[in-house]
Amino acid sequence: MFAVVEAPDFPLQALRRLEAELADAPAALLRGEGRRAVVACVSPPAAQAGVAIGMTAAQALAECPGLIVRPPSPAAEAEAGAVLLAVCWQASPRVEATAPGLCTLDLAGRDLAQFRRELPGLRAHLQAHGLTCRMGVAANPLVARFAAHEARPERWVDAVRPFLAPLPIALLEPTPEEEALLSTLGLSTLGALAKFPREAVARRLGPRGDELWARAAGEWPRPIQPAPPPTRFAAARDLEHAVATLEPLLFVLRRFLERLTLELGQASLGTNRLRLCLRLEGGKEHGREFCLPDPTADAAVLFRVIENHLATVRTDSPVVGVELEAFPSRRLERQEGLFDAGLRDPPAFYETLARVAAIVGTGQVGTPRRADTHRPDAVALVTPPAAVPPATAGPGAEPRGLLLRRFRPPRPALVELRHGAPSFVQAEAIAGPIAGTRGPWRSSGDWWQPPAWAREEWDIELARGGLYRLLHTPDGWFLEGGYD
């Protein structure tokens, strides 16, 4: 047995699932160029307003002044076709992408009674992804395709000849010349053609006539060609109009993530790295990579990460295109240990960090780590780990002597010099003459990659008591810390 899933008016459905403004508005798809362009598909609101297939754009707009007309979008159809294929893989491992908006499923080995119970859920899943479909089930792919065309919304065919007999000859997709010849013979249905002598049809139309007769009789010897699983998980789209606000962009990205996570889930994979690229007017681009602690195939989690980032982005020009790629990674299942110090919900934790970053700025949230530089007290913020590593003893001997407690940030100071050394200091919480000094200790670096830094440090003792460290930089004098 075979099943066929068909999305009627597929080119228009593909556009409507990626453009929020088309969701409930009267819309029509045009085919052709210039004045020869005619309506090929209409949405239900447009059909209710009187727009019909075959009208010119002017006629359609006269019937419905609020009509939105669009040309076909191969990119949108490819995206919707990938969604259709991914959902059908949930029902069968052997699925053929037979035509745009049409997939054929091989049900060999499936419990048909169970499959019949699953069909409403399969339609609901497709509806959630923005595709309304009808389904047909029969003994071969051709009859199943005819059944899907006649389905409202499902059609199971047990007796082939009685089902095919009243169907119109147009389902065979004859050429105008073939249709005219069959009409002169009085053949307007599949049943009438199947009753006509096969040899007579072949004599008039050659091999093509023999093929038409076989299809009218429900014969289909060709096996299906199963589609290969995806090896790259990416989506891209050139926007119909430049976007300057966040909502239309998020709508498209949400659809992309729904499809990508669906494909990743079918392969028992997740992703812990996303790459986003926004193409701007004028040829500029805004790119960003997102790294997650654990691989996931949850579209909601990934969407919140991107949404929190885009809430902080301000571009110089509108967005005209968007690209999104998910890099697959195997999801790890691990058992929690009694003494583990890991996160209970890593995605929720990192989502919280992303929200904080949206407020304070990207790069202002993280765990401090010593930076790879000789500059004293230089740190860099890194993404916190999903698990707290065990404490380890530091190398070398324990520090001895006085401890310097640094002020962060260093406090500005006014310093008087005598013979090149500090003699008086005034800063927050301290002021007075300096009784003794040690120094200076000078250091500098990063001259090969500006901004460079230079430091001059002095240890001082106040006349009234207290040991401190003074810091002199090109920006002035600072009180860097005090000794215990």
C-alpha positions in Angstrom: 0.0 0.0 0.0 1.0 3.6 -0.6 -0.1 6.9 0.7 0.1 10.3 -1.0 0.1 13.6 0.9 -0.8 16.6 -1.3 -0.8 20.3 -0.4 -3.3 22.0 -2.7 -2.3 25.4 -4.1 1.2 24.6 -2.8 3.0 27.6 -4.3 0.6 30.0 -2.5 0.7 28.0 0.7 4.5 28.1 0.7 4.4 31.9 0.5 1.7 32.3 3.2 3.7 30.2 5.8 6.6 32.6 5.5 4.8 35.9 5.2 2.7 36.9 8.2 0.8 39.5 6.2 -0.6 36.8 3.9 -1.9 34.5 6.7 -5.5 35.8 6.8 -5.5 38.3 4.0 -6.9 37.8 0.4 -4.0 36.7 -1.7 -3.4 35.4 -5.2 -0.4 33.9 -7.0 0.3 35.1 -10.5 1.9 33.1 -13.3 3.3 34.6 -16.4 4.9 38.0 -17.1 3.5 41.4 -17.8 0.0 41.7 -19.1 -0.1 37.9 -19.8 0.1 37.1 -16.0 -3.0 35.4 -14.7 -4.1 34.2 -11.3 -2.9 30.6 -10.7 -3.8 30.2 -7.0 -6.1 32.1 -4.6 -6.5 32.0 -0.9 -9.9 31.3 0.7 -10.5 35.0 1.6 -9.7 36.0 -2.0 -12.0 33.3 -3.4 -14.9 34.5 -1.2 -14.3 38.0 -2.6 -14.8 36.8 -6.2 -11.2 36.2 -7.4 -11.0 33.2 -9.7 -8.2 31.3 -11.3 -7.5 32.5 -14.8 -8.2 36.2 -14.1 -5.7 38.8 -15.0 -4.2 40.9 -12.2 -6.4 43.9 -13.2 -9.5 41.8 -13.1 -8.6 40.3 -9.8 -7.9 43.7 -8.2 -11.2 45.0 -9.6 -13.0 42.2 -7.8 -11.0 42.6 -4.6 -9.2 45.9 -4.2 -7.4 44.7 -1.0 -5.9 41.7 -2.9 -2.2 40.9 -2.3 -0.6 39.5 -5.5 2.7 37.7 -5.4 4.8 35.9 -8.0 5.9 32.3 -7.3 8.9 31.9 -4.9 11.1 28.9 -5.6 12.9 29.4 -2.3 9.6 29.4 -0.3 8.5 26.3 -2.2 11.8 24.5 -1.4 11.4 25.4 2.3 7.8 24.2 2.4 8.7 21.0 0.5 11.4 20.3 3.1 8.9 20.6 5.9 6.4 18.4 4.0 9.1 15.7 3.5 10.3 15.9 7.2 6.8 15.4 8.5 6.1 12.5 6.2 9.3 10.8 7.4 7.6 10.5 10.7 5.1 8.1 9.1 7.4 6.1 6.8 11.1 5.8 6.3 10.6 5.6 2.5 9.2 8.9 1.2 9.4 10.2 -2.4 9.2 13.9 -3.2 7.1 13.2 -6.2 6.2 16.8 -7.2 6.1 20.2 -5.6 3.7 19.9 -2.7 3.2 16.2 -3.1 4.9 13.2 -1.3 4.4 9.5 -1.8 4.9 7.2 1.2 5.6 3.5 1.0 3.6 1.8 3.7 5.2 -1.6 3.4 5.4 -3.2 6.8 3.1 -0.6 8.4 0.0 -1.7 10.3 -2.7 0.0 8.2 -5.2 0.2 11.0 -2.7 2.1 13.1 -1.7 4.3 10.2 -5.4 5.2 9.7 -5.5 6.3 13.3 -2.3 8.4 12.9 -3.5 10.3 9.8 -5.4 13.0 11.7 -2.3 13.7 13.8 -0.2 13.8 10.7 -2.5 16.4 9.1 -2.6 18.4 12.4 1.2 18.4 12.5 1.4 19.7 8.9 -1.2 22.4 9.8 0.9 23.5 12.7 3.7 24.1 10.2 1.5 26.2 7.9 0.5 23.5 5.4 -3.1 22.3 4.8 -2.9 18.8 3.1 -5.2 16.1 1.9 -4.3 12.4 1.8 -5.0 9.3 -0.2 -4.2 5.7 0.3 -4.3 3.0 -2.3 -2.5 -0.1 -3.7 -0.1 1.9 -5.9 1.3 5.4 -6.0 -0.8 6.5 -9.0 -4.2 5.6 -7.6 -3.1 7.0 -4.2 -2.3 10.3 -6.0 -5.8 10.3 -7.6 -7.3 9.5 -4.2 -5.5 12.4 -2.5 -6.8 14.8 -5.3 -10.3 13.7 -4.5 -9.8 13.5 -0.7 -11.9 15.6 1.7 -9.5 15.4 3.6 -8.8 11.6 3.4 -9.6 8.9 0.9 -8.9 5.2 1.1 -9.3 3.2 -2.1 -10.1 -0.5 -1.9 -11.8 -1.1 -5.3 -9.7 0.6 -7.9 -11.8 0.4 -11.1 -15.1 1.8 -9.5 -13.1 4.6 -7.9 -11.3 5.6 -11.2 -14.3 5.3 -13.5 -16.0 8.7 -12.8 -12.8 10.7 -12.5 -12.2 13.4 -15.3 -9.7 12.7 -18.0 -7.9 16.0 -17.0 -6.2 14.1 -14.1 -4.0 12.4 -16.7 -2.6 15.8 -17.6 -3.0 15.4 -21.4 -1.7 18.0 -23.8 -4.3 20.2 -25.5 -3.9 18.1 -28.7 -4.4 14.8 -26.8 -7.4 16.2 -24.9 -9.0 17.3 -28.2 -8.5 13.9 -29.8 -9.9 12.1 -26.7 -12.9 14.4 -26.7 -13.7 13.6 -30.4 -13.7 10.0 -29.4 -16.2 10.8 -26.6 -13.8 9.9 -23.8 -14.2 12.3 -20.9 -13.6 10.1 -17.9 -11.0 7.6 -16.9 -13.5 4.8 -16.9 -14.5 5.6 -20.5 -10.9 5.6 -21.6 -10.1 2.3 -19.8 -13.1 0.6 -21.7 -11.8 1.8 -25.0 -9.5 -0.7 -26.8 -5.9 -0.1 -25.7 -4.6 -0.8 -29.2 -6.8 1.8 -30.8 -5.6 4.5 -28.4 -2.0 3.4 -29.0 -2.5 3.6 -32.8 -3.8 7.2 -32.6 -1.4 8.6 -30.0 1.6 6.2 -30.2 3.4 5.2 -27.0 1.9 8.2 -25.2 -1.6 6.8 -25.9 -0.6 3.5 -24.4 0.7 5.3 -21.3 -2.5 7.3 -20.9 -4.6 4.1 -21.2 -2.5 2.3 -18.6 -2.8 5.2 -16.1 -6.6 5.4 -16.7 -6.8 1.7 -15.8 -4.8 2.3 -12.6 -1.5 0.7 -13.8 1.7 2.1 -12.4 4.8 -0.1 -12.7 7.4 2.5 -11.6 8.8 2.1 -8.1 9.1 5.2 -5.9 12.5 6.9 -5.5 12.9 7.6 -1.8 14.4 11.0 -1.0 17.8 11.0 0.8 18.0 12.5 4.3 19.5 16.0 4.5 23.2 16.3 5.2 23.2 20.1 5.8 20.7 21.8 8.0 20.3 25.3 6.6 17.6 27.8 5.4 17.8 31.0 3.5 15.4 33.5 2.0 15.4 36.8 0.1 12.7 38.9 1.7 10.0 40.3 -0.6 10.3 43.7 1.0 13.1 45.2 3.1 12.4 44.7 6.8 13.1 47.4 9.3 11.2 46.0 12.3 11.7 42.8 14.3 8.4 41.0 14.1 8.5 40.0 10.4 12.1 38.8 10.7 11.2 36.7 13.8 8.3 35.2 12.0 10.6 33.9 9.2 13.2 32.7 11.7 10.6 30.8 13.7 9.5 28.9 10.6 13.1 28.1 9.7 13.8 26.8 13.2 10.7 24.6 13.2 11.8 22.9 10.0 15.5 22.6 11.0 14.7 21.1 14.4 12.2 18.7 12.8 14.9 17.4 10.4 17.4 17.2 13.3 15.0 15.3 15.4 14.3 12.8 12.6 18.0 12.0 12.6 18.1 11.7 16.4 20.4 14.8 16.4 20.4 18.2 18.0 22.4 21.3 17.6 24.6 23.3 20.0 25.8 25.9 17.4 23.7 28.2 15.2 24.9 30.6 12.6 22.7 33.6 11.7 23.4 36.0 8.8 21.3 39.1 8.1 21.9 40.6 4.6 21.3 44.3 4.6 20.6 46.9 1.9 23.9 48.1 0.3 25.6 44.7 0.5 26.5 44.8 4.2 25.9 41.8 6.5 25.3 41.2 10.2 26.5 37.8 11.3 26.5 36.0 14.7 27.2 32.5 15.9 25.4 31.1 19.0 26.9 28.3 21.1 24.7 26.4 23.5 25.9 24.2 26.4 24.0 21.1 25.3 22.7 19.9 21.9 19.0 20.4 21.6 16.3 20.0 18.9 13.8 22.2 20.8 12.7 25.0 18.4 11.4 27.1 21.3 14.7 27.1 23.1 16.7 28.0 20.0 14.2 30.7 19.0 14.5 32.4 22.4 18.3 32.5 22.0 18.0 34.3 18.6 15.2 36.5 19.8 17.1 37.8 22.8 20.1 38.6 20.6 18.1 40.4 17.9 16.4 42.5 20.6 19.7 44.3 21.1 20.7 44.6 17.4 20.4 47.9 15.5 21.4 47.8 11.9 22.3 50.8 9.7 19.9 49.7 6.9 16.9 47.4 6.5 17.2 43.6 6.2 16.7 42.2 2.7 17.7 38.5 3.3 18.2 36.1 6.1 20.3 32.9 6.4 20.2 30.4 9.3 22.3 27.2 9.7 22.2 24.6 12.5 25.3 22.5 12.9 24.3 19.0 14.0 25.5 17.4 17.1 24.6 14.1 18.8 22.5 14.6 21.9 24.1 13.0 25.0 22.1 11.1 27.5 23.9 11.0 30.9 22.9 9.9 34.3 23.2 12.5 37.1 25.6 11.7 39.8 25.0 12.1 43.5 27.7 14.8 43.9 27.5 16.4 40.5 27.4 20.2 40.5 25.9 20.5 37.0 22.9 22.6 35.9 19.4 21.1 36.2 18.3 22.9 33.0 21.2 24.3 31.0 19.0 25.7 28.2 17.0 27.7 30.7 20.1 29.0 32.4 21.7 30.2 29.2 18.4 31.7 28.1 18.5 33.7 31.3 22.1 34.8 30.5 20.9 35.9 27.0 18.1 38.0 28.5 20.6 39.7 30.9 22.9 40.3 27.9 20.0 41.9 26.1 19.8 44.5 28.9 23.5 45.1 29.8 25.0 44.4 26.4 26.6 41.5 24.6 30.0 40.6 26.1 29.1 42.0 29.5 27.9 38.7 31.1 30.0 35.7 31.9 32.5 34.1 34.2 35.8 36.0 34.6 39.0 34.2 33.5 42.6 35.5 33.5 43.3 37.0 30.1 46.3 35.7 28.0 48.4 38.8 28.7 51.1 40.1 31.0 48.9 43.0 32.0 48.2 42.7 35.8 44.6 42.0 36.8 43.5 41.6 33.2 40.4 39.3 32.9 38.0 38.2 30.1 34.4 37.1 30.4 33.7 33.6 29.1 30.5 31.6 28.9 29.9 29.8 32.2 30.3 26.0 32.0 27.3 23.7 32.3 28.9 21.9 35.2 31.1 23.3 38.0 34.6 21.7 37.7 36.1 20.2 40.8 38.4 22.4 42.8 42.2 21.8 42.2 45.1 23.1 44.2 47.1 25.8 42.4 50.7 25.1 41.3 53.7 26.4 43.4 54.0 27.4 47.0 51.3 29.3 49.0 51.7 33.1 48.8 53.4 34.7 51.7 53.6 38.3 52.9 51.0 41.1 52.7 47.9 40.7 50.5 47.0 43.4 48.0 43.2 43.9 47.9 42.5 45.6 44.6 39.8 48.2 44.2 37.6 47.5 41.2 37.6 49.8 39.5 40.7 51.7 40.7 39.8 55.0 42.5 40.9 58.2 40.9 43.6 60.1 42.9 45.4 63.4 43.1 49.1 63.0 43.6 51.9 65.5 44.3 55.4 64.6 43.2 58.7 65.5 44.8 61.9 64.6 42.9 59.8 62.4 40.7 58.3 60.3 43.5 54.8 60.7 45.1 54.8 62.9 48.2 51.1 63.5 48.8 47.9 61.7 47.8 44.2 62.4 48.0 41.6 59.8 47.0 38.4 58.3 48.2 38.7 57.5 51.9 42.4 58.5 52.2 44.4 61.7 52.1 47.7 62.9 53.5 51.4 63.1 53.1 53.4 60.0 52.0 56.1 58.8 54.5 57.7 56.2 52.3 57.7 54.8 48.8 58.9 51.8 46.8 59.1 51.8 43.1 58.4 52.6 40.4 57.7 49.3 38.6 57.0 49.9 35.0 55.3 47.5 32.5 53.7 47.9 29.1 52.4 45.8 26.2 50.0 45.2 23.3 51.8 47.8 21.2 51.4 45.4 18.2 47.6 45.4 18.5 46.2 48.7 19.8 45.1 49.8 22.2 48.4 49.5 24.0 48.8 49.8 27.7 51.5 51.2 30.0 51.6 51.1 33.8 53.8 52.6 36.5 53.2 51.2 40.0 54.2 52.6 43.4 53.9 51.2 46.9 53.3 53.9 49.4 53.1 54.3 53.2 51.0 57.2 54.6 52.5 59.3 57.4 49.4 58.5 59.5 49.7 54.7 58.7 48.4 52.5 56.0 50.0 50.8 53.0 48.6 51.3 49.5 49.5 50.9 45.9 49.4 53.8 43.4 49.0 53.4 39.7 50.0 55.8 37.0 48.8 55.4 33.5 48.3 57.7 30.5 44.8 58.4 31.9 46.2 59.7 35.2 46.8 58.5 38.8 44.7 55.9 40.6 44.6 54.2 43.9 44.7 50.6 42.9 44.4 48.9 46.2 45.4 48.5 49.8 47.6 46.0 51.7 46.4 43.9 54.6 
